[in-house]
Amino acid sequence: MIVVSSLVAVFMASLALFVRMKAASKPTNAKKIVLPPIFMSTGALMFVFPVFRVTMAEFLEALLLGMFFSIFLIKTSKFEIKEGAIYLKRSKAFAFILIGLLLIRIALKTYLSSTIDVGELSGMFWILAFGMIVPWRIAMYINYKKLHREMNRDPIHPIM
């Protein structure tokens, strides 16, 4: 079960990397920044089932670790104005950070699977991912809005 979930994590990370690289070639907007965490929030429905429920300590550990990991994503997510639109800058560091976070996640899952039930572990890793994505996307949204306001004040870069 751990191997299968790790393979899924590798697939999802590869997909995230591909989407991120593709996103850098098109202008972004607030909706593209805000919607992914909203879509991911539906995963919280897993906690309806007792097998996925975690203790308060496990919840806080996963949430705080996710928030800590989000710092690296925040630091590598920058925007730029090109051709009168706002684009996400490509970052080589982002790929390495994403791969590093994936390796840490797999190592943690392998280590913790001997002491924590698979269902609880799944719940913890969902909390970790959500705790990582939400602060990252909030920071991206704030930076996007700041650049959007600057662009609207700057007559050289009019909004299309």
DRENTORKOL-3810 file (N, C-alpha, C; in nm, 4 decimals):
REM DRENTORKOL-3810
@n.u->0.0823; n.v->-0.1195; n.w->0.0000; ca.u->0.0000; ca.v->0.0000; ca.w->0.0000; c.u->0.0871; c.v->0.1266; c.w->0.0000
@n.u->0.1959; n.v->0.1226; n.w->0.0749; ca.u->0.2879; ca.v->0.2369; ca.w->0.0811; c.u->0.3524; c.v->0.2591; c.w->-0.0552
@n.u->0.3882; n.v->0.1506; n.w->-0.1222; ca.u->0.4512; ca.v->0.1611; ca.w->-0.2542; c.u->0.3540; c.v->0.2236; c.w->-0.3535
@n.u->0.2291; n.v->0.1789; n.w->-0.3518; ca.u->0.1279; ca.v->0.2322; ca.w->-0.4436; c.u->0.1051; c.v->0.3806; c.w->-0.4172
@n.u->0.0912; n.v->0.4182; n.w->-0.2902; ca.u->0.0678; ca.v->0.5595; ca.w->-0.2596; c.u->0.1904; c.v->0.6445; c.w->-0.2937
@n.u->0.3090; n.v->0.5873; n.w->-0.2816; ca.u->0.4301; ca.v->0.6608; ca.w->-0.3198; c.u->0.4365; c.v->0.6804; c.w->-0.4707
@n.u->0.3955; n.v->0.5790; n.w->-0.5451; ca.u->0.3911; ca.v->0.5921; ca.w->-0.6913; c.u->0.2887; c.v->0.6979; c.w->-0.7330
@n.u->0.1763; n.v->0.7020; n.w->-0.6645; ca.u->0.0758; ca.v->0.8054; ca.w->-0.6915; c.u->0.1349; c.v->0.9428; c.w->-0.6617
@n.u->0.2099; n.v->0.9545; n.w->-0.5521; ca.u->0.2732; ca.v->1.0819; ca.w->-0.5165; c.u->0.3733; c.v->1.1245; c.w->-0.6237
@n.u->0.4497; n.v->1.0297; n.w->-0.6766; ca.u->0.5456; ca.v->1.0611; ca.w->-0.7836; c.u->0.4695; c.v->1.1096; c.w->-0.9074
@n.u->0.3612; n.v->1.0419; n.w->-0.9409; ca.u->0.2797; ca.v->1.0821; ca.w->-1.0557; c.u->0.2237; c.v->1.2227; c.w->-1.0348
@n.u->0.1695; n.v->1.2497; n.w->-0.9168; ca.u->0.1109; ca.v->1.3810; ca.w->-0.8887; c.u->0.2171; c.v->1.4911; c.w->-0.8921
@n.u->0.3355; n.v->1.4629; n.w->-0.8400; ca.u->0.4432; ca.v->1.5617; ca.w->-0.8429; c.u->0.4859; c.v->1.5893; c.w->-0.9869
@n.u->0.4937; n.v->1.4844; n.w->-1.0670; ca.u->0.5286; ca.v->1.5021; ca.w->-1.2090; c.u->0.4231; c.v->1.5853; c.w->-1.2798
@n.u->0.2987; n.v->1.5575; n.w->-1.2489; ca.u->0.1887; ca.v->1.6340; ca.w->-1.3062; c.u->0.1956; c.v->1.7805; c.w->-1.2625
@n.u->0.2241; n.v->1.8039; n.w->-1.1350; ca.u->0.2357; ca.v->1.9411; ca.w->-1.0842; c.u->0.3491; c.v->2.0156; c.w->-1.1527
@n.u->0.4597; n.v->1.9478; n.w->-1.1735; ca.u->0.5744; ca.v->2.0087; ca.w->-1.2400; c.u->0.5404; c.v->2.0437; c.w->-1.3853
@n.u->0.4748; n.v->1.9514; n.w->-1.4539; ca.u->0.4328; ca.v->1.9748; ca.w->-1.5919; c.u->0.3349; c.v->2.0919; c.w->-1.6005
@n.u->0.2366; n.v->2.0935; n.w->-1.5113; ca.u->0.1363; ca.v->2.2012; ca.w->-1.5112; c.u->0.2029; c.v->2.3343; c.w->-1.4820
@n.u->0.2964; n.v->2.3347; n.w->-1.3882; ca.u->0.3657; ca.v->2.4584; ca.w->-1.3522; c.u->0.4467; c.v->2.5123; c.w->-1.4702
@n.u->0.5154; n.v->2.4249; n.w->-1.5424; ca.u->0.5952; ca.v->2.4689; ca.w->-1.6570; c.u->0.5051; c.v->2.5210; c.w->-1.7682
@n.u->0.3936; n.v->2.4542; n.w->-1.7885; ca.u->0.2998; ca.v->2.4967; ca.w->-1.8914; c.u->0.2338; c.v->2.6296; c.w->-1.8524
@n.u->0.2051; n.v->2.6454; n.w->-1.7243; ca.u->0.1401; ca.v->2.7680; ca.w->-1.6765; c.u->0.2282; c.v->2.8905; c.w->-1.6979
@n.u->0.3583; n.v->2.8710; n.w->-1.6955; ca.u->0.4501; ca.v->2.9829; ca.w->-1.7122; c.u->0.4463; c.v->3.0395; c.w->-1.8540
@n.u->0.3907; n.v->2.9647; n.w->-1.9473; ca.u->0.3850; ca.v->3.0134; ca.w->-2.0856; c.u->0.2561; c.v->3.0898; c.w->-2.1167
@n.u->0.1644; n.v->3.0959; n.w->-2.0206; ca.u->0.0375; ca.v->3.1668; ca.w->-2.0396; c.u->0.0183; c.v->3.2675; c.w->-1.9269
@n.u->-0.0511; n.v->3.3773; n.w->-1.9558; ca.u->-0.0783; ca.v->3.4732; ca.w->-1.8476; c.u->-0.1602; c.v->3.4069; c.w->-1.7369
@n.u->-0.1421; n.v->3.4553; n.w->-1.6164; ca.u->-0.2176; ca.v->3.4014; ca.w->-1.5046; c.u->-0.3238; c.v->3.5007; c.w->-1.4604
@n.u->-0.4108; n.v->3.4558; n.w->-1.3737; ca.u->-0.5122; ca.v->3.5432; ca.w->-1.3149; c.u->-0.5444; c.v->3.4922; c.w->-1.1752
@n.u->-0.6241; n.v->3.5681; n.w->-1.1042; ca.u->-0.6555; ca.v->3.5330; ca.w->-0.9657; c.u->-0.7261; c.v->3.3979; c.w->-0.9566
@n.u->-0.8119; n.v->3.3686; n.w->-1.0517; ca.u->-0.8856; ca.v->3.2423; ca.w->-1.0481; c.u->-0.7918; c.v->3.1219; c.w->-1.0566
@n.u->-0.6900; n.v->3.1305; n.w->-1.1415; ca.u->-0.5946; ca.v->3.0205; ca.w->-1.1562; c.u->-0.5126; c.v->2.9989; c.w->-1.0293
@n.u->-0.5017; n.v->3.1016; n.w->-0.9488; ca.u->-0.4265; ca.v->3.0911; ca.w->-0.8238; c.u->-0.5139; c.v->3.0355; c.w->-0.7116
@n.u->-0.6379; n.v->3.0804; n.w->-0.7055; ca.u->-0.7268; ca.v->3.0478; ca.w->-0.5938; c.u->-0.7964; c.v->2.9118; c.w->-0.6083
@n.u->-0.8273; n.v->2.8712; n.w->-0.7294; ca.u->-0.9075; ca.v->2.7499; ca.w->-0.7477; c.u->-0.8416; c.v->2.6178; c.w->-0.7040
@n.u->-0.7118; n.v->2.5952; n.w->-0.7275; ca.u->-0.6551; ca.v->2.4647; ca.w->-0.6870; c.u->-0.6767; c.v->2.4267; c.w->-0.5401
@n.u->-0.6551; n.v->2.5174; n.w->-0.4431; ca.u->-0.6827; ca.v->2.4755; ca.w->-0.3046; c.u->-0.8316; c.v->2.4500; c.w->-0.2797
@n.u->-0.9168; n.v->2.5227; n.w->-0.3507; ca.u->-1.0602; ca.v->2.4994; ca.w->-0.3346; c.u->-1.0955; c.v->2.3603; c.w->-0.3858
@n.u->-1.0412; n.v->2.3237; n.w->-0.5020; ca.u->-1.0653; ca.v->2.1894; ca.w->-0.5558; c.u->-1.0086; c.v->2.0823; c.w->-0.4628
@n.u->-0.8903; n.v->2.1091; n.w->-0.4089; ca.u->-0.8282; ca.v->2.0110; ca.w->-0.3208; c.u->-0.9060; c.v->1.9943; c.w->-0.1902
@n.u->-0.9763; n.v->2.0974; n.w->-0.1487; ca.u->-1.0486; ca.v->2.0921; ca.w->-0.0211; c.u->-1.1540; c.v->1.9816; c.w->-0.0185
@n.u->-1.1990; n.v->1.9384; n.w->-0.1354; ca.u->-1.2963; ca.v->1.8293; ca.w->-0.1378; c.u->-1.2381; c.v->1.7010; c.w->-0.0799
@n.u->-1.1080; n.v->1.6900; n.w->-0.0786; ca.u->-1.0417; ca.v->1.5737; ca.w->-0.0196; c.u->-1.0667; c.v->1.5615; c.w->0.1301
@n.u->-1.1082; n.v->1.6705; n.w->0.1938; ca.u->-1.1383; ca.v->1.6658; ca.w->0.3376; c.u->-1.2555; c.v->1.5724; c.w->0.3671
@n.u->-1.3310; n.v->1.5386; n.w->0.2643; ca.u->-1.4417; ca.v->1.4446; ca.w->0.2836; c.u->-1.3921; c.v->1.3077; c.w->0.3286
@n.u->-1.2632; n.v->1.2804; n.w->0.3114; ca.u->-1.2079; ca.v->1.1528; ca.w->0.3578; c.u->-1.2266; c.v->1.1370; c.w->0.5078
@n.u->-1.2316; n.v->1.2495; n.w->0.5795; ca.u->-1.2403; ca.v->1.2434; ca.w->0.7256; c.u->-1.3799; c.v->1.2065; c.w->0.7751
@n.u->-1.4730; n.v->1.1917; n.w->0.6823; ca.u->-1.6052; ca.v->1.1391; ca.w->0.7171; c.u->-1.5901; c.v->0.9943; c.w->0.7642
@n.u->-1.4934; n.v->0.9243; n.w->0.7081; ca.u->-1.4689; ca.v->0.7848; ca.w->0.7415; c.u->-1.3690; c.v->0.7749; c.w->0.8568
@n.u->-1.4035; n.v->0.7041; n.w->0.9622; ca.u->-1.3168; ca.v->0.6962; ca.w->1.0813; c.u->-1.1740; c.v->0.6496; c.w->1.0533
@n.u->-1.1520; n.v->0.5668; n.w->0.9512; ca.u->-1.0192; ca.v->0.5131; ca.w->0.9237; c.u->-0.9180; c.v->0.6236; c.w->0.8917
@n.u->-0.9652; n.v->0.7371; n.w->0.8414; ca.u->-0.8757; ca.v->0.8463; ca.w->0.8024; c.u->-0.8568; c.v->0.9513; c.w->0.9113
@n.u->-0.9324; n.v->0.9431; n.w->1.0178; ca.u->-0.9260; ca.v->1.0465; ca.w->1.1224; c.u->-0.7950; c.v->1.0392; c.w->1.1989
@n.u->-0.7471; n.v->1.1578; n.w->1.2360; ca.u->-0.6185; ca.v->1.1695; ca.w->1.3057; c.u->-0.6402; c.v->1.2349; c.w->1.4415
@n.u->-0.5435; n.v->1.2185; n.w->1.5298; ca.u->-0.5498; ca.v->1.2839; ca.w->1.6600; c.u->-0.5154; c.v->1.4322; c.w->1.6421
@n.u->-0.5419; n.v->1.5098; n.w->1.7425; ca.u->-0.5092; ca.v->1.6531; ca.w->1.7363; c.u->-0.3585; c.v->1.6735; c.w->1.7209
@n.u->-0.2789; n.v->1.5924; n.w->1.7881; ca.u->-0.1326; ca.v->1.6039; ca.w->1.7775; c.u->-0.0869; c.v->1.5729; c.w->1.6346
@n.u->-0.1429; n.v->1.4671; n.w->1.5746; ca.u->-0.1070; ca.v->1.4326; ca.w->1.4367; c.u->-0.1506; c.v->1.5424; c.w->1.3402
@n.u->-0.2693; n.v->1.5983; n.w->1.3655; ca.u->-0.3195; ca.v->1.7082; ca.w->1.2825; c.u->-0.2234; c.v->1.8266; c.w->1.2869
@n.u->-0.1853; n.v->1.8662; n.w->1.4077; ca.u->-0.0957; ca.v->1.9821; ca.w->1.4228; c.u->0.0422; c.v->1.9551; c.w->1.3638
@n.u->0.0944; n.v->1.8341; n.w->1.3829; ca.u->0.2255; ca.v->1.7999; ca.w->1.3256; c.u->0.2218; c.v->1.8107; c.w->1.1736
@n.u->0.1190; n.v->1.7520; n.w->1.1129; ca.u->0.1082; ca.v->1.7533; ca.w->0.9666; c.u->0.0869; c.v->1.8954; c.w->0.9148
@n.u->0.0015; n.v->1.9708; n.w->0.9813; ca.u->-0.0271; ca.v->2.1080; ca.w->0.9378; c.u->0.0971; c.v->2.1965; c.w->0.9479
@n.u->0.1669; n.v->2.1891; n.w->1.0603; ca.u->0.2855; ca.v->2.2729; ca.w->1.0778; c.u->0.3969; c.v->2.2345; c.w->0.9804
@n.u->0.4139; n.v->2.1057; n.w->0.9546; ca.u->0.5156; ca.v->2.0628; ca.w->0.8584; c.u->0.4784; c.v->2.1113; c.w->0.7182
@n.u->0.3513; n.v->2.1023; n.w->0.6832; ca.u->0.3053; ca.v->2.1533; ca.w->0.5539; c.u->0.3288; c.v->2.3021; c.w->0.5408
@n.u->0.3001; n.v->2.3761; n.w->0.6466; ca.u->0.3219; ca.v->2.5207; ca.w->0.6432; c.u->0.4706; c.v->2.5535; c.w->0.6308
@n.u->0.5542; n.v->2.4745; n.w->0.6970; ca.u->0.6986; ca.v->2.4942; ca.w->0.6853; c.u->0.7438; c.v->2.4688; c.w->0.5413
@n.u->0.6966; n.v->2.3587; n.w->0.4807; ca.u->0.7326; ca.v->2.3279; ca.w->0.3422; c.u->0.6845; c.v->2.4351; c.w->0.2457
@n.u->0.5730; n.v->2.5001; n.w->0.2783; ca.u->0.5193; ca.v->2.6029; ca.w->0.1883; c.u->0.6154; c.v->2.7199; c.w->0.1710
@n.u->0.7002; n.v->2.7419; n.w->0.2684; ca.u->0.7976; ca.v->2.8521; ca.w->0.2608; c.u->0.8843; c.v->2.8377; c.w->0.1354
@n.u->0.9255; n.v->2.7155; n.w->0.1056; ca.u->1.0118; ca.v->2.6919; ca.w->-0.0104; c.u->0.9365; c.v->2.7182; c.w->-0.1415
@n.u->0.8102; n.v->2.6807; n.w->-0.1439; ca.u->0.7295; ca.v->2.7067; ca.w->-0.2636; c.u->0.7029; c.v->2.8561; c.w->-0.2801
@n.u->0.6788; n.v->2.9246; n.w->-0.1704; ca.u->0.6545; ca.v->3.0692; ca.w->-0.1741; c.u->0.7769; c.v->3.1422; c.w->-0.2276
@n.u->0.8942; n.v->3.1006; n.w->-0.1807; ca.u->1.0185; ca.v->3.1672; ca.w->-0.2214; c.u->1.0500; c.v->3.1488; c.w->-0.3700
@n.u->0.9976; n.v->3.0430; n.w->-0.4315; ca.u->1.0290; ca.v->3.0165; ca.w->-0.5724; c.u->0.9152; c.v->3.0525; c.w->-0.6669
@n.u->0.8112; n.v->3.1154; n.w->-0.6162; ca.u->0.6968; ca.v->3.1535; ca.w->-0.7007; c.u->0.6931; c.v->3.3050; c.w->-0.7154
@n.u->0.7392; n.v->3.3518; n.w->-0.8264; ca.u->0.7439; ca.v->3.4955; ca.w->-0.8555; c.u->0.6667; c.v->3.5234; c.w->-0.9832
@n.u->0.6196; n.v->3.6456; n.w->-0.9939; ca.u->0.5456; ca.v->3.6891; ca.w->-1.1122; c.u->0.6241; c.v->3.7968; c.w->-1.1849
@n.u->0.5916; n.v->3.8129; n.w->-1.3155; ca.u->0.6510; ca.v->3.9192; ca.w->-1.3943; c.u->0.5464; c.v->3.9702; c.w->-1.4930
@n.u->0.5659; n.v->4.0934; n.w->-1.5355; ca.u->0.4773; ca.v->4.1521; ca.w->-1.6354; c.u->0.5443; c.v->4.1381; c.w->-1.7714
@n.u->0.4715; n.v->4.0740; n.w->-1.8642; ca.u->0.5190; ca.v->4.0607; ca.w->-2.0019; c.u->0.4009; c.v->4.0892; c.w->-2.0938
@n.u->0.4258; n.v->4.1699; n.w->-2.1940; ca.u->0.3248; ca.v->4.1976; ca.w->-2.2957; c.u->0.1918; c.v->4.2423; c.w->-2.2353
@n.u->0.1982; n.v->4.3206; n.w->-2.1290; ca.u->0.0779; ca.v->4.3741; ca.w->-2.0670; c.u->-0.0009; c.v->4.2744; c.w->-1.9848
@n.u->0.0587; n.v->4.1606; n.w->-1.9516; ca.u->-0.0096; ca.v->4.0589; ca.w->-1.8713; c.u->0.0853; c.v->4.0076; c.w->-1.7627
@n.u->0.0289; n.v->3.9416; n.w->-1.6646; ca.u->0.1087; ca.v->3.8881; ca.w->-1.5543; c.u->0.1325; c.v->3.7393; c.w->-1.5782
@n.u->0.2608; n.v->3.7017; n.w->-1.5729; ca.u->0.3017; ca.v->3.5639; ca.w->-1.5936; c.u->0.3732; c.v->3.5135; c.w->-1.4689
@n.u->0.3626; n.v->3.3837; n.w->-1.4446; ca.u->0.4405; ca.v->3.3193; ca.w->-1.3408; c.u->0.5798; c.v->3.2954; c.w->-1.3976
@n.u->0.6830; n.v->3.3414; n.w->-1.3265; ca.u->0.8204; ca.v->3.3220; ca.w->-1.3732; c.u->0.8606; c.v->3.1759; c.w->-1.3601
@n.u->0.9319; n.v->3.1274; n.w->-1.4607; ca.u->0.9870; ca.v->2.9922; ca.w->-1.4515; c.u->1.0998; c.v->2.9934; c.w->-1.3491
@n.u->1.1067; n.v->2.8879; n.w->-1.2710; ca.u->1.2111; ca.v->2.8773; ca.w->-1.1702; c.u->1.2686; c.v->2.7364; c.w->-1.1727
@n.u->1.3988; n.v->2.7273; n.w->-1.1989; ca.u->1.4645; ca.v->2.5964; ca.w->-1.1967; c.u->1.4650; c.v->2.5410; c.w->-1.0544
@n.u->1.4722; n.v->2.6288; n.w->-0.9566; ca.u->1.4728; ca.v->2.5850; ca.w->-0.8170; c.u->1.3414; c.v->2.5172; c.w->-0.7800
@n.u->1.2305; n.v->2.5607; n.w->-0.8420; ca.u->1.1001; ca.v->2.5021; ca.w->-0.8100; c.u->1.1002; c.v->2.3517; c.w->-0.8351
@n.u->1.1551; n.v->2.3088; n.w->-0.9473; ca.u->1.1582; ca.v->2.1662; ca.w->-0.9804; c.u->1.2387; c.v->2.0891; c.w->-0.8758
@n.u->1.3538; n.v->2.1419; n.w->-0.8372; ca.u->1.4367; ca.v->2.0741; ca.w->-0.7382; c.u->1.3687; c.v->2.0704; c.w->-0.6020
@n.u->1.3010; n.v->2.1797; n.w->-0.5665; ca.u->1.2309; ca.v->2.1839; ca.w->-0.4387; c.u->1.1144; c.v->2.0844; c.w->-0.4388
@n.u->1.0404; n.v->2.0797; n.w->-0.5472; ca.u->0.9286; ca.v->1.9862; ca.w->-0.5565; c.u->0.9771; c.v->1.8415; c.w->-0.5467
@n.u->1.0865; n.v->1.8105; n.w->-0.6138; ca.u->1.1430; ca.v->1.6753; ca.w->-0.6073; c.u->1.1943; c.v->1.6465; c.w->-0.4659
@n.u->1.2594; n.v->1.7448; n.w->-0.4055; ca.u->1.3078; ca.v->1.7286; ca.w->-0.2682; c.u->1.1940; c.v->1.7052; c.w->-0.1700
@n.u->1.0860; n.v->1.7816; n.w->-0.1844; ca.u->0.9699; ca.v->1.7636; ca.w->-0.0968; c.u->0.9077; c.v->1.6254; c.w->-0.1176
@n.u->0.9056; n.v->1.5805; n.w->-0.2405; ca.u->0.8523; ca.v->1.4478; ca.w->-0.2704; c.u->0.9367; c.v->1.3392; c.w->-0.2029
@n.u->1.0692; n.v->1.3513; n.w->-0.2129; ca.u->1.1565; ca.v->1.2523; ca.w->-0.1502; c.u->1.1410; c.v->1.2518; c.w->0.0017
@n.u->1.1278; n.v->1.3702; n.w->0.0601; ca.u->1.1055; ca.v->1.3800; ca.w->0.2049; c.u->0.9729; c.v->1.3142; c.w->0.2413
@n.u->0.8715; n.v->1.3399; n.w->0.1599; ca.u->0.7387; ca.v->1.2830; ca.w->0.1856; c.u->0.7435; c.v->1.1302; c.w->0.1802
@n.u->0.8096; n.v->1.0762; n.w->0.0799; ca.u->0.8191; ca.v->0.9303; ca.w->0.0661; c.u->0.8981; c.v->0.8712; c.w->0.1842
@n.u->1.0068; n.v->0.9371; n.w->0.2230; ca.u->1.0862; ca.v->0.8891; ca.w->0.3366; c.u->1.0035; c.v->0.8912; c.w->0.4648
@n.u->0.9300; n.v->0.9997; n.w->0.4861; ca.u->0.8447; ca.v->1.0091; ca.w->0.6055; c.u->0.7365; c.v->0.9018; c.w->0.6042
@n.u->0.6755; n.v->0.8830; n.w->0.4883; ca.u->0.5688; ca.v->0.7828; ca.w->0.4783; c.u->0.6233; c.v->0.6435; c.w->0.5061
@n.u->0.7394; n.v->0.6126; n.w->0.4530; ca.u->0.8000; ca.v->0.4811; ca.w->0.4749; c.u->0.8327; c.v->0.4618; c.w->0.6225
@n.u->0.8890; n.v->0.5638; n.w->0.6844; ca.u->0.9256; ca.v->0.5560; ca.w->0.8264; c.u->0.8017; c.v->0.5478; c.w->0.9152
@n.u->0.7049; n.v->0.6331; n.w->0.8911; ca.u->0.5870; ca.v->0.6403; ca.w->0.9776; c.u->0.4891; c.v->0.5253; c.w->0.9570
@n.u->0.4964; n.v->0.4581; n.w->0.8427; ca.u->0.4013; ca.v->0.3498; ca.w->0.8161; c.u->0.4181; c.v->0.2316; c.w->0.9111
@n.u->0.5313; n.v->0.2237; n.w->0.9769; ca.u->0.5516; ca.v->0.1143; ca.w->1.0726; c.u->0.4854; c.v->0.1425; c.w->1.2072
@n.u->0.4523; n.v->0.2692; n.w->1.2335; ca.u->0.3928; ca.v->0.3039; ca.w->1.3636; c.u->0.2536; c.v->0.3655; c.w->1.3540
@n.u->0.2148; n.v->0.4144; n.w->1.2358; ca.u->0.0843; ca.v->0.4792; ca.w->1.2195; c.u->0.0040; c.v->0.4031; c.w->1.1151
@n.u->-0.1230; n.v->0.3799; n.w->1.1446; ca.u->-0.2130; ca.v->0.3094; ca.w->1.0539; c.u->-0.2175; c.v->0.3798; c.w->0.9181
@n.u->-0.2317; n.v->0.3029; n.w->0.8099; ca.u->-0.2293; ca.v->0.3561; ca.w->0.6732; c.u->-0.3372; c.v->0.4631; c.w->0.6525
@n.u->-0.4574; n.v->0.4423; n.w->0.7069; ca.u->-0.5646; ca.v->0.5405; ca.w->0.6925; c.u->-0.5298; c.v->0.6723; c.w->0.7592
@n.u->-0.4824; n.v->0.6649; n.w->0.8818; ca.u->-0.4415; ca.v->0.7862; ca.w->0.9536; c.u->-0.3266; c.v->0.8556; c.w->0.8803
@n.u->-0.2336; n.v->0.7762; n.w->0.8319; ca.u->-0.1192; ca.v->0.8311; ca.w->0.7588; c.u->-0.1662; c.v->0.9039; c.w->0.6327
@n.u->-0.2637; n.v->0.8473; n.w->0.5639; ca.u->-0.3208; ca.v->0.9136; ca.w->0.4461; c.u->-0.3828; c.v->1.0465; c.w->0.4851
@n.u->-0.4566; n.v->1.0466; n.w->0.5945; ca.u->-0.5166; ca.v->1.1712; ca.w->0.6440; c.u->-0.4109; c.v->1.2738; c.w->0.6790
@n.u->-0.3036; n.v->1.2287; n.w->0.7437; ca.u->-0.1954; ca.v->1.3208; ca.w->0.7808; c.u->-0.1283; c.v->1.3799; c.w->0.6580
@n.u->-0.1057; n.v->1.2990; n.w->0.5552; ca.u->-0.0386; ca.v->1.3512; ca.w->0.4369; c.u->-0.1297; c.v->1.4408; c.w->0.3545
@n.u->-0.2613; n.v->1.4205; n.w->0.3632; ca.u->-0.3529; ca.v->1.5140; ca.w->0.2985; c.u->-0.3464; c.v->1.6482; c.w->0.3717
@n.u->-0.3459; n.v->1.6438; n.w->0.5050; ca.u->-0.3357; ca.v->1.7671; ca.w->0.5854; c.u->-0.2042; c.v->1.8379; c.w->0.5559
@n.u->-0.0950; n.v->1.7611; n.w->0.5463; ca.u->0.0354; ca.v->1.8193; ca.w->0.5142; c.u->0.0285; c.v->1.8909; c.w->0.3789
@n.u->-0.0268; n.v->1.8242; n.w->0.2786; ca.u->-0.0343; ca.v->1.8843; ca.w->0.1448; c.u->-0.1231; c.v->2.0083; c.w->0.1454
@n.u->-0.2354; n.v->2.0006; n.w->0.2129; ca.u->-0.3267; ca.v->2.1148; ca.w->0.2183; c.u->-0.2625; c.v->2.2305; c.w->0.2957
@n.u->-0.1926; n.v->2.1960; n.w->0.4037; ca.u->-0.1223; ca.v->2.2970; ca.w->0.4830; c.u->-0.0067; c.v->2.3603; c.w->0.4075
@n.u->0.0403; n.v->2.2943; n.w->0.3039; ca.u->0.1474; ca.v->2.3478; ca.w->0.2203; c.u->0.0886; c.v->2.4334; c.w->0.1079
@n.u->-0.0176; n.v->2.3872; n.w->0.0469; ca.u->-0.0744; ca.v->2.4548; ca.w->-0.0693; c.u->-0.1469; c.v->2.5847; c.w->-0.0327
@n.u->-0.2224; n.v->2.5839; n.w->0.0760; ca.u->-0.3008; ca.v->2.7034; ca.w->0.1103; c.u->-0.2123; c.v->2.8256; c.w->0.1380
@n.u->-0.1113; n.v->2.8173; n.w->0.2258; ca.u->-0.0263; ca.v->2.9365; ca.w->0.2467; c.u->0.0464; c.v->2.9794; c.w->0.1191
@n.u->0.0904; n.v->2.8811; n.w->0.0402; ca.u->0.1597; ca.v->2.9103; ca.w->-0.0857; c.u->0.0683; c.v->2.9869; c.w->-0.1790
@n.u->-0.0532; n.v->2.9422; n.w->-0.1953; ca.u->-0.1467; ca.v->3.0091; ca.w->-0.2856; c.u->-0.1927; c.v->3.1439; c.w->-0.2312
@n.u->-0.2048; n.v->3.1573; n.w->-0.1003; ca.u->-0.2381; ca.v->3.2883; ca.w->-0.0414; c.u->-0.1261; c.v->3.3869; c.w->-0.0716
@n.u->-0.0020; n.v->3.3437; n.w->-0.0526; ca.u->0.1127; ca.v->3.4311; ca.w->-0.0818; c.u->0.1166; c.v->3.4668; c.w->-0.2299
@n.u->0.0891; n.v->3.3685; n.w->-0.3162; ca.u->0.0860; ca.v->3.3958; ca.w->-0.4601; c.u->-0.0235; c.v->3.4974; c.w->-0.4927
@n.u->-0.1390; n.v->3.4813; n.w->-0.4323; ca.u->-0.2512; ca.v->3.5719; ca.w->-0.4574; c.u->-0.2163; c.v->3.7147; c.w->-0.4145
@n.u->-0.1564; n.v->3.7289; n.w->-0.2986; ca.u->-0.1166; ca.v->3.8611; ca.w->-0.2487; c.u->-0.0155; c.v->3.9250; c.w->-0.3432
@n.u->0.0852; n.v->3.8474; n.w->-0.3858; ca.u->0.1860; ca.v->3.9000; ca.w->-0.4785; c.u->0.1254; c.v->3.9339; c.w->-0.6146
@n.u->0.0339; n.v->3.8500; n.w->-0.6600; ca.u->-0.0347; ca.v->3.8759; ca.w->-0.7874; c.u->-0.1142; c.v->4.0059; c.w->-0.7785
@n.u->-0.1898; n.v->4.0226; n.w->-0.6716; ca.u->-0.2722; ca.v->4.1429; ca.w->-0.6563; c.u->-0.1857; c.v->4.2686; c.w->-0.6476
@n.u->-0.0730; n.v->4.2590; n.w->-0.5787; ca.u->0.0187; ca.v->4.3723; ca.w->-0.5684; c.u->0.0713; c.v->4.4107; c.w->-0.7070
@n.u->0.1126; n.v->4.3130; n.w->-0.7843; ca.u->0.1634; ca.v->4.3382; ca.w->-0.9193; c.u->0.0514; c.v->4.3890; c.w->-1.0108
@n.u->-0.0674; n.v->4.3357; n.w->-0.9927; ca.u->-0.1833; ca.v->4.3780; ca.w->-1.0723; c.u->-0.2144; c.v->4.5260; c.w->-1.0462
@n.u->-0.2095; n.v->4.5671; n.w->-0.9178; ca.u->-0.2321; ca.v->4.7089; ca.w->-0.8844; c.u->-0.1235; c.v->4.7973; c.w->-0.9444
@n.u->0.0021; n.v->4.7525; n.w->-0.9360; ca.u->0.1129; ca.v->4.8291; ca.w->-0.9949; c.u->0.0956; c.v->4.8415; c.w->-1.1453
@n.u->0.0549; n.v->4.7346; n.w->-1.2075; ca.u->0.0375; ca.v->4.7346; ca.w->-1.3522; c.u->-0.0748; c.v->4.8307; c.w->-1.3929
@n.u->-0.1787; n.v->4.8378; n.w->-1.3134; ca.u->-0.2897; ca.v->4.9283; ca.w->-1.3443; c.u->-0.2507; c.v->5.0749; c.w->-1.3275
@n.u->-0.1530; n.v->5.1028; n.w->-1.2421; ca.u->-0.1052; ca.v->5.2400; ca.w->-1.2228; c.u->-0.0003; c.v->5.2774; c.w->-1.3260
@n.u->0.0617; n.v->5.1773; n.w->-1.3885; ca.u->0.1706; ca.v->5.2003; ca.w->-1.4818; c.u->0.1158; c.v->5.2116; c.w->-1.6250
@n.u->0.1239; n.v->5.3306; n.w->-1.6845; ca.u->0.0684; ca.v->5.3460; ca.w->-1.8213; c.u->0.1463; c.v->5.2706; c.w->-1.9286
@n.u->0.2678; n.v->5.2258; n.w->-1.8975; ca.u->0.3479; ca.v->5.1517; ca.w->-1.9957; c.u->0.2954; c.v->5.0099; c.w->-2.0153
@n.u->0.2409; n.v->4.9528; n.w->-1.9090; ca.u->0.1903; ca.v->4.8141; ca.w->-1.9140; c.u->0.0386; c.v->4.8126; c.w->-1.8929
@n.u->-0.0387; n.v->4.8543; n.w->-1.9908; ca.u->-0.1836; ca.v->4.8543; ca.w->-1.9713; c.u->-0.2407; c.v->4.7130; c.w->-1.9689
@n.u->-0.3514; n.v->4.6988; n.w->-1.8979; ca.u->-0.4216; ca.v->4.5699; ca.w->-1.8921; c.u->-0.4937; c.v->4.5479; c.w->-2.0243
@n.u->-0.4884; n.v->4.4266; n.w->-2.0738; ca.u->-0.5562; ca.v->4.3935; ca.w->-2.1990; c.u->-0.6994; c.v->4.3580; c.w->-2.1715
END
